[in-house]
Amino acid sequence: MQSFLDPAILFFVFGLLAGAVKSNLEIPPAISRFLSLYLLMALGLKGGFALAASGLTAEVGRSLGLAIVLALAVPALGYLLLRRFLNRFDAAALAATYGSVSAVTFITAVQRLDTLGLPYGGHMAAAMALMESPAILMAVLLANLARRRQGQAQQVPLRHVLHEALTDGAQLLLLGAMVIGLVSGEAGQAAMKPFAGDLFKGMLAFFLLDMGLLAARNVGGLRGQSWWLPAYALLAPPVHAALALALSALLGLAPGNAALLMVLAASASYIAVPAVLRHAIPEAQPALYFGMSLGLTFPVNILIGIPLYIGIAHRVLG
């Protein structure tokens, strides 16, 4: 119940309700873009400051290594399951969507840990960045194989997709801010406190209001689809989170880091991946992967998943 009383979460719920009643309330796209960039920059700075204080440890290496394993395992397992029910292109697109990550879900989880006073490593921002691209590349490779099977000559060059994924402005900003925070250390943290600390909660609340509006308006993309697709959107995330928890326990990760890996594994991309897939896999249905990730998985993770995964991680590993 305490999670629902968080102002940021309440603004998200308000956005859901405003979108559901078809209100004309909206956040201008330019402001929404600014908010997302601000949050990534602030998150990167906070992660860099924390990493400067803690240094590079074995926990950092294990966490980042596990992030890469999850970034490969989740889309691969997802494709094997989805291919039983969908064509190769839709299966690859959905596997990429659920194999990649949601930065906003991660940022909300970080804020939740800060509110609860639970420790986590600043390097987890780098873990999020590492988990974004592998699923995209895997999906494009699978789509190219499907085109080859169908005898299509036109295929999407992987080098183009790799360049687009690795030079994405939002991801570069996150990593750049993290390096700046790491280099500037304690002095930089004091100088940037009003920007990266005091403003963060309010900016997150404003952005989650926008996300609530978008989620309510995109759930309609699932109308007319088979019942098992919404079931996948709701059930696959906790399965992915359970996999992350099991591997975190095996490697002996700290509860806060394990919780964030659970959140990352359970999240689904609704910005970076759909933007790439529209051009890389035009055969797939955007309403399908966008409606599932933003209309169902994202709000469930924000309202239920984050407090659930944090609670389970600290109960099992704490």
N, C-alpha and C positions, 0 to 999 in steps of 0.2 A: 504494500500500500504506500510505503514511503517513496517508492520510485515514482508513482503516479503524482505525488505532490511536488515533485521537482518542477520548478517553473518552466524549464526548457521542455520537459515532457508534456506539461500542460499546454504549452503553445503548440506542440505537435498535434495533440488531441484536438485543440481548437481549430487548427488547420484542416484536420480530417473532417470535422463537423461542418466547417464553412464550405469545403469542397463538396461534401455530400448533399448539402442543400442548394448547390449550384450558385453560391454567392459570387458576385463579381470582384471579390477581394483577390488581389494578386500582387506579387512582388515583381517589379520590373526585371526583365532578364539581366540587364547590366548590373543591377544591385545584387541579384542572386549570385551572379558570377563573382562579383567582388567579395561577397560573404564567404563563398567557398574558398577563394584564394586566401583570404585573411585567415580562415580557420586552419588551412594547411600550413601557412607560413608560421602561425603561432604554435601549432603542434610541432613543427620541425624545430623551432627555437627551443621549446620546452624540452623536447627529446635531446637536443644537443647539449643544453645546459645540464640535464640529468646525467648524460653520458660523460660529460667533462668531469663531473663530481665522482662518478663511480669508476670510470676507467673501463678498459676492455678486459672482460673476465671470461671464465669458462662458461658461465651462464649466458653471456652474450652470444658466444659461438654456438651453444646448443640451441638457443632460441631461434637464431637466424637459420641454422641448418634445418631445424624442424619446419620453419616457415617455408623453405624451398621444397621440402618433401611434401608438405600439404598442398602447395601450389601445383605440384605435378600429380599427386594421387587423387585429389578431389575431382578435377575435370576428367581424368582418365576413367575413374569408377563411374562418374556421372554419365559419360558417353556410353559406356557398356550397358548401363541400365536403360537410358533414354532411347538407344538405338532399337530396342525391342518394341517400342511403341511409335516412334517417329521416323521420318525420313532422315537420311544422313545429314542434311544441311540443318534442319531444325534441331536435331540431336546435338550437333557440334556447337551450334549457337547457344543452346541452353546450357550445355556443359561448360562453355566458356564463361557464361554469365554467372553460374553458380560456383565455378572454380576460381573466379577472380574475387575481388573484395570491394566493399563499400567503405569509402573513407569517412563518410558522415556517421555510419554505424560505429566505426572504430573510435572516432572523436567523441561521440556520445558516451561510449564505454569508458574512455579515458577520463572524461569529466565525472562520470559516476564513481570511478575509483578514487578520484581526488576528493569528491564530496564525502565518501565513506572513510577517507583517510587510510586507504589500503595501498601499500607500495607496489610499484611496478618499474620496469627498466625503461629508461629513455630510448634505448635501442629498438623498442618495439615499433617505433615509427618507421625505422628502416625495414623491419619485418613486413610491415604493411606494403611498403614500396616493392619489396621483392616478390610479394604474392600477387601483384597486379597483372604482370605481363605473360607468365608462362601459359596460362589458360588460353589467352588470345592466340598465341603462336600455335598451340596445339590444335585449336579449332580451325585455323586457316589451313594447317597441314592436312587435317582430316577432310576439309572441304575440297582441297585440291585433289586428294586421293579419290573422293567421290566423283569429281568432274572427270578424272582420268578413266574411272570405271565406265562412265557414261559416254566416253569418247569425245569429250569437249576439249577443244584445243586451248581455249583461254583459261589461264590459271592466274591466281594472284601471287606475285613474287613475294616470298617470305622476307626478303631483305627490306622491302618497302614497309611491310607490316612491323618488322622488328625496329626499323628506324622510327616509325610513328609511335610505337609503344614506348620506346626508350627515351624519346625526346618530347614526350607529352609535357606541356607546360606546367600542369598541376603537379605532376610527379617530380619534375625538376625543381620546382619551387620548394616542395617538401624536403627533398634531399639537400638542396642548397642551403635552406634555412637551418637544417640540422647540422651541417658542417660549420656554418657561421656560429651557431650556438656552442658547438664543441670547441671551436677555436677561441671564441671570446670568453667563455667560461663564466666565472662568478661575476666579473665586472660587467660583462654583457648582460647577464641575467638581471642585475640591478638596474642597468640603464633601460632595459626593455620591459621591465615589470608592468608599467601601466598598459603597454600595448599587448604583450603576450599573456599577461595574467589578469589584470583587473577587467579588461574589456571582453575577455574570452566567453564568459558565461552568457552575457547579454547577446553577443553576436551569434552564439550557438542557438539561443532561443529564437532569435529572428530567423535564422536559416531553417530551423526545424519547423517553424510556422509555414515557410514556403514548401518544405518537403511534405508536410501534411496536406497542403492544397494539391500538390502534384500527385501524391499517392491516391487521394480520393478520386481524382479525375482520370487516373490511368487504370484503375481496377476494371473498368468496363472493357478493356481489351481482351478479357478472358471470357466474355459472353459467347456462348455457342461452342466453346471448347469442351473436350472430354473432361469428365469429373476428376480423372486421376492427375491432370496437370495442376490444378489448385492443390491437390493432395501432395504432390511432389514439392510444390512451393512451400508448403507448411511443414512437411515431414523430413525433407532432405537436410535442411539446416541443422536440426538437433542431432541428426546422425553424423553429419560432418563435425559438429562440435564434440560429440562423444569420441570420435576418432582422434581429434586434437587433444582431448583430455587424456585418453589412454596413452598416447605417445608422450605427452608431457610428463605423466606419472612415470613412464618407463625411463625417461631421461632425467628425472628429478628436478624439473623446473620449479621455480617459485610460483606460488598461487596466483599472484597478480599477472605475471607473464603468461601463465597457462590460461587464465581467464581471457586475456586479450587474444591469444591464439584461437581459443574457442569461438570468440566473437568473429574474428576474421574468417575462420573456416565456415562459420554458419552464415556469413553475409553473402550478398549477391550484388554484382556491379549493375548500376543502372545509368552510369554516365560514360565512363571510359570504354567499356566493352561494347555497349550498343552503338557508340559513335564509330568504332572501328568496324563492327560487323555489318553496318548498313552498306559499307563499300566493299568489304572483304568477302562477305557471304550474302550477296543480295537475294539469293534463293530462299533464305530463311525468313520467317515471319516476324517483323519487329514487334507487332502487337503482342506476340506470344512471349518472347523473352523480356520485353520491357514491362508488359502488364504483370507478369508473374513476379519479377524482381522488385519493382517499385510499388505495385498495387497490393501485393500480399506479403512477401518476405520482409521487405523493409519495415513496414509498420509493426509487424509481429515481433521482429527483432528489437525494435526501439521500445515497445511497450512491455514485452514479456521476456524476450530472449536475453537481453543484456543483464537484467537483475538475476535471472535464472542461472546463466552461465557463471557469473561472478560468484553467486552463492554456492554453486556446486563445486567450483574450483577450490574455494577456500575451505569447504567442508571436507573434500577428499584429500587435498594437498596441504592444507593449513596446519 
